[in-house]
Amino acid sequence: CFCSSRPTPVIRWIKEGGELPANRTFFENFKKTLKIIDVSEADSGNYKCIARNILGSAHHVISVTVKAAPYWITAPRNLILSPGEDGTLICRANGNPKPNISWLANGVPI
């Protein structure tokens, strides 16, 4: 968030509709740079930097999208059944973009 004026503006950062990530947010370069460590999908959103001095203010909105490879919410588990028993296989995954889930039996789609 680079803004220049006289008198020198004070820079402030906010996350629209939420709060800046606690304990993972750091400022550099006299608050002109917002740094978030250990980013998660919840960090997606609009971040606004506001520059203000006694003469007025200006702001800019930066849209942040966090992409994520597929990951297990509930990983499938092996199932051992006897003939005639019923079984349920559960596969819950997430990611950004949302992954497609396919089922195969011995390598053949079912």
Stockholm file with secondary structure:
# STOCKHOLM 1.0

chainA/1-110         CFCSSRPTPVIRWIKEGGELPANRTFFENFKKTLKIIDVSEADSGNYKCIARNILGSAHHVISVTVKAAPYWITAPRNLILSPGEDGTLICRANGNPKPNISWLANGVPI
#=GR chainA/1-110 SS CCCCCSSCCEEEEEETTSCCCTTTEEEETTTTEEEECSCCGGGCEEEEEEEEETTEEEEEEEEECCCEEEEEEECCCCCCCCTTCCCCCCCEEEEESCCCCCCEETTEEC
#=GC SS_cons         CCCCCSSCCEEEEEETTSCCCTTTEEEETTTTEEEECSCCGGGCEEEEEEEEETTEEEEEEEEECCCEEEEEEECCCCCCCCTTCCCCCCCEEEEESCCCCCCEETTEEC
//
